Amino acid sequence: MAVTTADGPLPFATPPDAGDRVARLGHALVRGIWLFPALLTVLLTLLTVLEISGSSIGVYRSMFHGSQPDTHLLVNEPQPIRSDEWMVNTQLTIAQDAAGYPRINPNLGQGADVSVVLDVPYKDWSAAFRPHNLAFLVLPLDNALAFKWWVMAVLLVLSGYFFVLVLVPGQRWLAAGLSLTLLFSPFVQWWYQYITVGPLHYALFIATVFVLLLRSTRPLVTVAWAALLAYLLTCFALVLYPPFQIPCALALAAFCAGHLVERYGVRPAPLPRHLGLVAASLVVAGVLAGLFVATRLDAVNAVLHSAYPGQRLTYSGGFDLAHLFSGHTSLGLESSRSAAQYTIPEKGLTNQSENSNFLLLLPYLAVPYLYLLYLSYRGRRVVDWPLLLVTGGFVGALAWLFVSHLDAWGRLLFLDRVPHTRLLIGVGLLNFIGLVLVVRLLRDRRSVLPGRTVVVGYTLALLLVQALLSLHVVRAFPGFLGPGGFVLSLVPVPLAAYLTLRRRFSWATSVLLAFSVASTVLIHPLYRGTAILTQTPLSRAIRAISADDPGARWASEVGIVQNFAAMNGAPSLSGVFAYPQAGLWRDAAAQAQQEYVVNRYAHVWFTFDRNPAVMVGTTFTLTAADHFLVNTEPCGPFLRQNRVTYLVTGTEINESCLKLRATIRYPAATFLIYEFW
């Protein structure tokens, strides 16, 4: 309360309306759209401070220490199948930290440009368009790693949240629920990394800003939206994983085209000035993306001309129909034992990540909403262009998956660069956008559906469809779905569809969210810090030896520690190579006529010959599309020519050129470090 005298308020007195302003601000926060983002920010900050992430690097605890408990593991178990996270992104992020975050890390083979293909932090102008990695430049490693893990989730949720609010104003709890459902989709969680989450959240942010830009009436605000659009488009372009970017870009294009036609008509004349700013944003993003490519052209060309992934092509048709609608059976993926029963190798369904999917509701609502669209056009000559074109995009994706001989269209739309299981990200994005548009349609009181009896009958028909799909899974993959899983799989789609058609949108969202969380809650552990990698005895030994012999190159014979030398700041001939380093292997591969083997993104480690009576040449063994072994003589010319000084092995080598430098023993593993005389 203010203290007032005859001469006015005392200097220290609170202004008369300050308390009211604070109260109004708090009231607006609670009732406004910013409460949910504020709660997410608080949670993000807390987890960052506590150094807690969802990384599966805890797999090394069992590899090194067997069944001994891991004090850094808080919840759940690490997922060995998510090796792209714990062996690639996380370990090479630590390698970047050890090297000082250079764009070209000299410790990776002959020196690798980490801004291409990899998702790691580095110092360069282009890092501004990968904001999830900027924390590494200002925070300690473990805090930055936690921040990166959770900020990707926050950005995905916020992108969905604001997209819903732009199309369905005032429905903030619906927006929060739908965006969380997207985050907890099995596909997103099993593939959780930047190349998956980034295309999704940038597509939704771009769609949101696009709508707001076209609505804007104030010149300065419109220009600001255009500048933000240019930034987001550049961020999207620099994700650099076409198999996920292309489907999301096509889904985004379908929505934006629909919104343009809805707002301006099929043939606007003259063209609205806002479209000039949209075009300018596209040009700016194109120039920045072109500059990025031009400044690292050698690395980009190496990727484009590689055997993998550069020459990986896909043809239309042949996808598994039952798998497309398998999202309701995702509970079975959480158990490694049951998930092992669900494999179709010839369809690309080989593990939990490849087998994951979205819980698709849009196709089950197609009959009712297409009926409403027909009535709207017949009665009022009104076309819901966004929903119509999003539906068209969905049908187009299905056609590519199931209809043969569409390869010409695939080349035109770059779908030939998208494996079928990766195309599901675009299907999932179309499903999310379509659901929001269906809610918008149903909230229009002029959209009148038949009575409850018809809706109940339609729901029972959906229940029958779900039962048939689940029965197919039970029969085709015994052990994947138990009795309880079978019953639960029947619930979410029919119930959510019924509630949606009855305009109980928040309840429908709650059903979808509850099932999505139940299907994914066991996927990621909560893990604190990186000590299992950075403070383990093997890492300490590598750092100690490297400190005495800086610049000496290492090679590992043990696949699980292929990155350990680079991770501890030492040059390494083994590890993850994001693109072919032709000069490193060229002569040996040409002599063995194995150029195809080394021309790829690959995990690389060695096998050393242990027969002193035989001198073997250097050969290469392709063990998977992204793995090859270098088979060589430890005392032969290959290692000498490549200036290798230290070898990491799991078993002894008796060669006159080597001396044992260190032995690191764990309860479940032993590593030996040899040095060349």
N, C-alpha and C positions, 0 to 999 in steps of 0.2 A: 504494500500500500504506500502511496506517495505521502511524504511529510510536507505540509504546506504552511507558509507563514503569510503575513499580510503582504510581503514583498514577492510572493511566488514560491515555488518549490525550492527546497534546500538543494545545494549543489550535489549532495550525495543521494538525493531521493530518487526512487525508481520512477520513470515516466508513468503517468497515470494509466496508460493502456498497455504497458509492457506485459503484464500478467495475462491480460486478455489475448494479446497477440501470441504468446507462447501457448496458451490453451487452444487457441484456434489452429495454430500450427500443428500441435499434437493431434487435435481432432481431425484435421485434414489428412495427416499422415495415416492415421488408422483407417479412415474412411476412403482415402484416395488410392491412387494406383501405385504409390511409391512404398507402401508398407512391405509388400512382397519382395521387391528388389532390395529394400533395406535389410530384411531378414537374411536374404541370401548373402549380402555383403558381410554381415556380422559373422555368419557361419564360415564364409571363405576366409575371413581374417583370423578367426579362431583356429581353424585347421592349419593355416599357414604358420602361425606362431608356434603351434604344437608340433610342426614338422610331420604331420600325418598325411599320407597319400594312399592311393589304392594300388600302388605298384606291387608286382609279384616277384620282386627281387629276393624275397624270402625263400624262393626255391633253393637258393644256395645254402641255406641253413641245413636242409636235409642232405644236399649233395656233399657238404663238407662235414657235417656233424651228426648225420644219421637222424635218429629219433629224439635227440636232445631238444628240449623246449626252446623256443625262440622268444626272448623277452621283448623283442621289438614288434612282434606280431600281436595285434590287439583283438582282431575279429576275423573269422573265416580262415581259409587256407589259400596260399598262393596258387596261381593257375599256370602250370607248366606250358599249356597250349598257347599262352599269350607271350610267346618268345619275342615277337616284334617289339613288345614293350620292355620286358626285363633284360633281354639280351642285346637289343639294338638301340632303341631310343634312349633308355635310361643310361646304359653303359657308355654310349657315345656322348651323351650330355656330360657325364662325369669326365670323359676324355677331353671334352672342350674346356671344362673348368680347369683341368690340370694344365692345359696348353695356353690358357689365358683368353679363350674365346676368339681365336682367329677365324677368318672366313675360310682360309685354306689351312687345314690342320696338317703340319709336316709329319706327324706321327702315324698317319694312316697311309701305309704303302709309300709311294713316291710323293705323297702330299695330295690330299683330297679336298675339293671344294664342297664344304658341308652345307652350303646353301642350296644345293641341288639334291633332290630326292629325300634327304634326311630331314628329320624334324628335331633340330638341335639349336641351341642359342649360338649366336656369333655376332661380331661387331662389323656392321656394314650398313649403308643407307637402307638397304632392303629389309633389314630387321624391323624397321618401323611398321612394316606391313605384316608382321608376325607378332602381334602384341602379346600373345600368351607366353612368349619366351623372354620378354624384356626384363622380367623380374630377376633373371640370372645376372644381369649386369649391375644390380644394386643390392641384392639380398644374398646371404650365405646360401651355399648350395642346397642344403636340405630344406630350408624354408622356401627357396625358389622352386624346388621340385614339387613340394606340396602345393604351392600356389598354382603352378602350371596344371597340375592334375585337376584341381577343383575349379579353376577359372574357366576351363573348357566346358565343364558342366553348367556353370553359372551363365555363360554366354549362350549356350544352347537353350536353357530354360528362359532366359530373358528375351531371346529372339522370338521364341514361340509365344511368350506372354504378350509382348507388344504387338505382334502380328494379329493375335486374336482380338486385342483391344481396339486395334484400328478398324477391323472389320465388324466387330460386335461390341460397340462401345458400352462401357459400364459393367461388363461381365468379368470383373477382375478375378473372382474365385474360379469361374469357368476357365479363364485364361491361365491361371496358375495350375489348375488340375490338368488341362490338356498339355501344357508345356512340360510338366513333370512326367506325364505319360510318355511323351516323346523321348525324354531323357532315359527313362527306365525301359524303353523298348529293348527286347533281347538283342536285336541286331546292333543297336548302338552300344550296349554294354559289352557284348562279346568282342566287338571291333573297337572298343573305346581307345581312341588315339586321335591326334589332330587331323590326320588325313580323312578320318570318318566324320568327326564332330564338326570340323571346320567348314566343309562344304554345306552342311546342314544349317549351321547357325548363320553363316554369311548369306546363304540363299534367303533365309527368312528375314534377316535384317535388311537385305537389299529390297525384298518385296515390300517391307514396311515403309522404308524411306521412299521408295518409288511412289507408293500411294500417297504419302504425306506431301511429297514434292508436287504431285499433280493437283492436290487439293489446296496448296498454299496460295494465298492471295497477296502476301506482302513480299515485295521484291527482295529485300535483304534476307528474309527467312528462306525464300525459295532458292537463292544462291547458296545459302548455308546447307540446305538439304542436298543440292547438287554436288557441293564439295564433299559432303559425307558419302554420297552415293559413289563418287569417284574413288574415294578411299576404300570403301567396302568392296567395290568391284576389283580393285587392285589386290586387296587381301585375298579375295576368292581366287583370282588368277594365280597367285603365288603359293597356293596350297600345293600345287605341282603333283597331284595324284589323279590323272585323267579318269581312271576307272570309277572314281566316286564323283569327281567334278562334273563329268559329262551328264550323267543322269540327273544330278541336282540342277545343272544349268538348263536342261530341257524342261524339267518340272517348273522351274522359275519362269522360263520363257512362256510356257502355257498360261500361267497365272497372269503375268504382266500383259500379255497380248489380250487376254480376256478383260482385264481391268481397263485397258486403253479403249477397247471397243465399247465397253459399258459406259465409259465416261464421255467419249467424244463421238461415238457412232462408227459405222463401218467405213465411211468416207468423209472424214472431217475436212472442211474447207472454210477458211484457210487452216493450215496446220497450227495447232496451239503453240504458243511460244515456249511453254514448259518442255515440249519435246525437244526444242533446241538445246536446253540445258541437260536433258537426259543424254542427247547425242554427244554433247561436250564432255559429260562425265565418262561416257564410253571411250571417247577419244583419249582423254587423259589417262584412263586406266590402261588402254592399249599401248600408249607411248611408254608408260612406266614398266609395263610387262615386257615390252620390246627392249627397253634399256636393260632390264634385268637379264634377258637372254643374251643380248649383245655383249655384255660384260663378262660372261662365262660361257662363251659359245663352244669351246672345246668340250667342256663337261656335258653340256646339253646335247651336242652331237654324239658323244659317246653313249649317252642314254638312248637316244633315238635310234642308233644303229646297232644296239646290243641285241643279242639273241633273246635275252630276257631282261627287262620286260618289253623292250622296244619292238620286237617282232611278234609279240603275242597278239593273235587275231581271233576274233569270235565270229561265228556265223549264226544266222537266225534259226529259231526252232529247236526242238529237242529238250526243252526244260521239263522238269518234273511238275506236273499240275498239282498234285497233292502237296508238294513242298511249298508252292506259292501260298497256299492257304493253311500253312502249318503253324502259324503264330500261336494258336490256342493250345498247342502241345508243347510249348517251350519250357514248361516245368521240368520235363525230362532231361533237358540239357544241363541242368545245374549239377547233376550227379555224373561224374566221369564214367562210372560203371554203366549206367543206363544210356548215357550219350554215346558210348562206344557201339551200341546196338543200332544206332541210326546213322548209317553211312550208305551212300550211293556214289562210289568213286567215279563211275562213268558220267555222272551228272555234276561232278565237282563238289559233292557233299561228303567231305572226308573228316571233318572235326567240328568241334562245337562252334567255332567262329563261322566257318563256311556253312554250317547247318542252321545258323540263327536266322531269324526273320522278324518282321513287324507283325503286330496283331492288327490285321486289316479289317476295318469295319465298313469302309466306303463301298466296296462292291456289294455288301449285303444290304446296303441302303439304296442301291441303285434303282430298283423298281419303284419304290415310293417317291424318291426325289425326281426321277425322270417323269413320272406321272404328274407331279406338281409343275415341273417345267413345261410340260405339254399343256396343262390347264392354263398356266400363266400366259403362254403364247396365244392359245386359242381365244382366251377371254379378253386379254388386255394388250395383246401383241407386244408383250415384254419378254425379252430373252435375258436370262442370267448368264451372260457371256463368260465370266470367270469360271463358274461351275461347269458350264458346258465344255469349255476348252480344257479344263483340268481333267474332266471325264474323258475327253478325247485323248489327252496325254496318257491317261491310265490304260485306255484300250490299246493305244499304240505300243506301250511297253509290253502288254500281254501278247500283242501280235508278234513282236520281235522275239519274245521268249518261246512261243509255241508254233509259229507259222514259218515254214521253210521258204527259201528262195526270195527273201526280202533283203538280200545282201547289198543291193544297189542303194536302197534307202538307208541301210546301216552305215555304209561308207559316207553317204551325204551327211548324216547326223553324228558320225564318229562312234556309233554304237558298236562297230566292229572292234573298237579298242576297249570294250567293256565286257569282261567275263559275266556270264549270266548271274552268278551269285552276287556280283557287285552291283548289277542293275537294280537289285532289290532296294538299294538306298533311295533311288529315284521313285520307286513304287511307294516306299514308306513316306517320302516327302509329299508325294501327290495325295496319299491317304490322309495325311495331317491337314494339308491345305483344303482338300475336299471336305473333310469333316467340319472345318470351320465355316466353309461356305454353305454346307447343308444346315448348320445351326442358324446361320444368317437367314437362309430361306425359310426355315420353319418358324423363326421368330416373327416373320411377317404374317400377321393375322389373316391376310388374304389367301395364304397357303392353307387350304382346308383338306385334310385327309379324311378318308372314311372313318367310321366310328370305331370304338374300342374292340368290337368283335372282330372286325377285319384285321386290326393291328395284332390282336392275340393270335388269330389264325396265321398271319404272316410270320409271327415270332415262332410259332410251333413248326412251321416249315423250315425256318432257319435252324431250329434245334435238330430237326431231322438231318439236315445237311451236315451240321457239326458232328452229329453222331456217326454218320457214314464216313466222314473224313477221319475221325478218331479211330473207328473200327479198322479202317485201312491201315493206319499207323500201327495199331496193336497187332494186326495179322502180319504185316510186312516186316515189322521190326520187333520181334518178341523180346520182352524185357525192357523196352524203352519207356512205356507207360504202364504203370501198375494200375490196379482197380481204382485207387484214390485219384491218381492222375487222370484216368479216363473220365471219371465223373466230373472233376473240376474243369476239364477241358471243354465240357459242354456248356458251361455257365456264361463266360464273359460276352461272347458275340451276341447270342439271342437276347440276353438281359439288357446289354447296353443298347442294342437296336430297339428293343421295346421302349426303354426309357427315353431314348432320343425321339422316337416317333410320337411319344406321349408328351413331348416338350419338357421332360424332366432332365434338362441338360447337365446340371451339376451332379445329379445322381448317376447318370450314364457315365460321366467322366470319372466319378468315384469308382465305379465298377472296373473301368479300363485301367485306372491307376492302381487299384488294389491288385489286380491280376498281374500287371506289368511288374510291380515291385516284388510280388511273390515269385515271379519267374526269373528275377535277376538279383535278388538281395544277397545270394550266396556266391556271386561270381567273383567279386573283388574283395581282397583282404583290406583291412585297415592296417597300414604298416608305418612305423615311425623311423624316419631317417634312412641313411644309406650305409651305415657302419658295416653291414654284412659284406659290402663290396669295398668300401674305402679303408676300413680298419682291419680287414682280415689279414692274417699272417702272410699270405701270398702277396698281397698288395704291398704290405710293408717291406717285404724282402725285395720286391722289384724296385721300389722307390729307393731303398738303401743302396742297392747295387748301381742303379742309374745315377745316383748322386756321386758315386765314385768314378763312374765311367759315362759321363753325359754324352748323349748323341749316339750311343751304341744301339744297334738294331736287334730286335728280338723276333723269335718265331715260336709258335706254340703247336704242340702235337695234340693237345687236349682241347676238344671242341668247346667245352663249357667255359674255358678261360681264354678263348681266342682273342678277346678284346682287352685282357688285363694289362698288357704292356702299355698300350695306348691310353688306357684308362688311368694309368699312373704316370703319364707324361713321358713315356719312352717310345721311340720309333719302333714300329712293328710291321712285320711282313705278313702276319696273320690278323684276322679280324673280319669285320663287315666292310665290304667295298661297295659303295653305293652306285658306282658305275665302273665299267671296265678300265683298268689302268694298263693299257696295252703294252707300254714300255717295260712294265714289270715282268710280264710273262711271255712277251712276244717271241723271243728267240727259242726258249725251251718249248713253248707250245707249237711253234712252227716246225721244229725238229721232230716233235712227236705227232705232228699233223692233228693237233687238238685245239686249233684256234677257236672253234665253236664252243668248247668247254669253258674257256676263260673269258669269253666275250659276254659278260653278264653282271648284273647285280648279284653279289654272292657273299655268303659266309665262307671264309677261307681258313683252313688250317692244314697241318702237315702230317704225313706219316714218314718216319725215318727208318731206312733199311737197317736191320740189325745183324745181317750176315756179313761178317768181315771178309769172307772168301769170295764174295760177289760184289762187283761194282755196278750198280744200277743207274740207268739214266733217269732224268727227271720226266715224269709223266703226270697227267692230271685225270682225276676220276670225278665224274659228275654224279653226285649222290642224290641230288634233288634239283629242281629247276633253279633254286637259289643257293645251292651248296656245291662246292667242289673241294677235293683234297689235292694237295701237292705231294706227290710221292717222290722222294729224293734220297740221295745218299748224304748222311750227315757230314761226311768229310769230302764230299764231291764239290765240283766247281760251282754249282748253282748258288749255294748259300754263301760261298766266298765272294762270288761276283756281285752278289747283292748286299755285301758288307754286313752279314748277320754275325753277331758276336755271342748272343745268348739264346739257348734253347730251353723251353719249358716242356717237360715230358711227364708222363705218369708212370713210366717204367724205366729201368736202367738201360743205358747205352754204353757198351764197351768199345770205344773207338780211341785210337791213339791221339786224334786231333782234339779231343774233348777232355776237360777235367770237371769234376763235380764241384760246383760252387756253393750250392745250398740244397738242403732237403727240408721241405715243409710238410709236416705230418698233421693231419686232422684225424678225428675218430673214424671218418668214413672215406677218406681219400688221402693220397700222398702225391706230392709234386716234387720233381727234381729240376733244378736249374743247372744247366751245363754251360761252360764257357769254352770258347775256342782258345787253344794255346796260342 
